[in-house]
Amino acid sequence: MRSRHTLIGLLLVIGTIVVAGQASLPKDIYPETGNRFPSVKREALNDAGKKIFDARVDGFGPGSIRLYSPDVADAMTGLNLYLRRKSGLDPRLVELAILVTAREMDSEYVWTAHEPAAQKAGLAQEIIDTVKYRRPPTTLGEKEAVVVQLGRDSISKHKVSSDTFARAVKLFGHQGVVNIVSLIGDYAATTILLNVSDQHVRDKSLLPIP
């Protein structure tokens, strides 16, 4: 009998936590997606859309939102895959470019997803914190400092200096600069989509706002 009462008590606590978590969301947010878009039904998609649907990790985030436009989802997935995995960029710098974009756009969702990914890729916590807390990149290596400056200047200042551009080309070449900036643009587009849909993080945000 005691164990039964204990089980009932635990279920009540869990239920209270779930309800409280859902109640804290704005009224136009769907709990199953964490944003303003309801879940896309697989049966409503064409064959290309079903393929993308089946490849998702879960129902949260930009991939699920883009399923409302399967052609956009397909194109964006292909571009993202190339820039992150096939463009020849160092995985550490890939994650750094994503984090800079997330920080400059104040995207809690992208940052919370990619800080652990950056750590796994070998990006030092000192570099991550430089971006997170908007510190000057003066203690970073040349490549890391240039990636940070490209992201900060292109997004927040809307202009990149001749010196920063020249240093970027010297370190990465013209194609490398195009790839890095395209990666920044790819995630800037993603954060705009997330902002419009008011995407919430699943658990705890890792990005201090502002």
N, C-alpha and C positions, 0 to 999 in steps of 0.2 A: 504493500500500500504506500509506503513511504517513497519507494522508487517511482511509483506512478505519479505521486504528487510532485516529485522533483522534475519528472519529465514534462508534466503539464506546465509547471512554473517556467521551465526553460523555453518551451514553445511560446508561452505568453510573452516572455522577454524578447525573443527573436521577432515575433510578430509586431511588437511595439516598436522595435528598432527599424524594421522594414517600413512600417506605416509612417514613422517619424521621418525617415529618409525621403520617402516619396512626398510627404506633405511639405518638405522644405523646398521642393522643386517648384518653379513657376508653373502656373496653371496650364500654359501651352506646351509644356515639355512632356513627352511620352517617356514613362519610366523604362520601357524596354529598349529604347534607343538613346536616352539621355539628351534628346534634342527635340526640335519642333516637328520633325518628320516621323510619321508612324512607320513601323516596319514594312518593308516591301515584301509582298507575298511572292514566293517562287513561281507559283503557277501563273502569275500575271506577266512574267518576263518572257522574252523570246529566247531562242537557243543560246545566243551570245550572252544574254543577261543571266540565264540559268548557270552558265559556266562560271561567270564571275561570282554569282551568288554562292556557288558551291565551294569556291576558293577562299571565301572570307574566313577570318579567324572567329569573329563574333558579330553581333548586330550593332556594335558601337562604332562611331567614327565616320570619317569621310567616305570610306569605301562603300559603306551601306547607304549613305545619302546619295552618292552618285549612281546607285542602281536605278534611281528614278529616271536617269538618262543613260542607258547602257552603252551607247556609243561614246559618250563623254567618259564613262567609267573605263571603257576599254582603252581609249586613247591615253588617258591620264595614267592608268596602270602601266602601260607600255613605256611611257616617258619616264615615270618614276623608277621603274625597274632598270632602264638603261642608265640613268643618271646615278643611281645608287650602287649598282652592281657591275655595270659593263662599260662605263666611261673611262675607267683607268684611274679614277680618283682614289686616294688613300681612304679606306673606311673611316679612319679617325677624323679626317677632314670632311668627309661626307656628313658625319654626325655633327661636327662643329658647325658647318654651314646651316644645317637644319636647326640646331639650337639657337644660333644667332638670329635666324629668321623668327623662330618662336618667341624669343625674348623681345625683339624689336616690334613684333606684332602683338605682344602680350597674350600669346596663345597658351593657356594652361593645358589644354588637351595635348597639343603637339609636344610641348616641353615635357609633360609628365610621361608621355610615351617614349620619348627619345633620350632623356637623361640616363636611364638604365642602359639603353642601347649604346650610348656613347661610352659609358663606363666599360661595357662588355667589349667594345671595339678598341679599348686601350687608351682612350682620351683621359688625360690626367684630371683629377678633381680640381686642381688649381686652375686649369683652363676653363673647365665647366663653370666654376664659381666666378671667374672673371667675366664671363658672359652673363651669368645669372644676376650678378650684383652690379653689372654695368661698370666694371672697373676699367681703367686704361689698359690696353693690351701691351704695355711697355715691357712686361716680364716674359712675354710669350716668345716662342721661336718665330723666325721670319714668316714661314708659311702660315702658321696659326694666326699671327697678328694680321696678315693681309686678308685672310678669309674673314676674320672678325670685322676688319675695317670695311671691306666690300659690303658685307651685310648691313652694318650700321649706316654707312653713308648712303647706299642705294635706297634703303627703305625709309630711314628717318630724315635724312637730309635731301633726298631726291637728287643727289649729285655726288659723283665720285671724282676726287681730285686727279690731276694729271700724274702726280707723284705716286698715288696709290695704284692707279692703273698701270703705270710703268713697272712698278715693283711686282705686281701680279703677273704681268706678261713675262718678266724676267724669270720668275719662279715657276710658272705653270705653262707658259706658251699661250698663243692665242686661243687654240682649241680648249686648253685647260680652263682659261678664263671664261670662255663661253659656257663650258660645262658647269663650272661652279656657280656662275650667275644664273644659269638656267635652273639649277637645283634650288637656289634661293627663291627664284620666281615660282617654281613649282610649289614650294611650301608656302609661299605668300598667298598663292591662289587657294591652297587648301585651308589656310587660316581664315581667309575671307569667307569661304563656304561655311566653316565652322562657326564663325562669328554671326553670320546671318541666321544660322540654324540654332544659335545659342547652345552649342554642344557643351555638356557638362562632363567632368571626369568621372570615372566609375567609382573611385575611392577618394584618396587624398591628393590634392594638387601639390606638385613639387615646385611650382613657380610662384614666388611672392609677387603679388599685384598690389600697387603699381611697382 
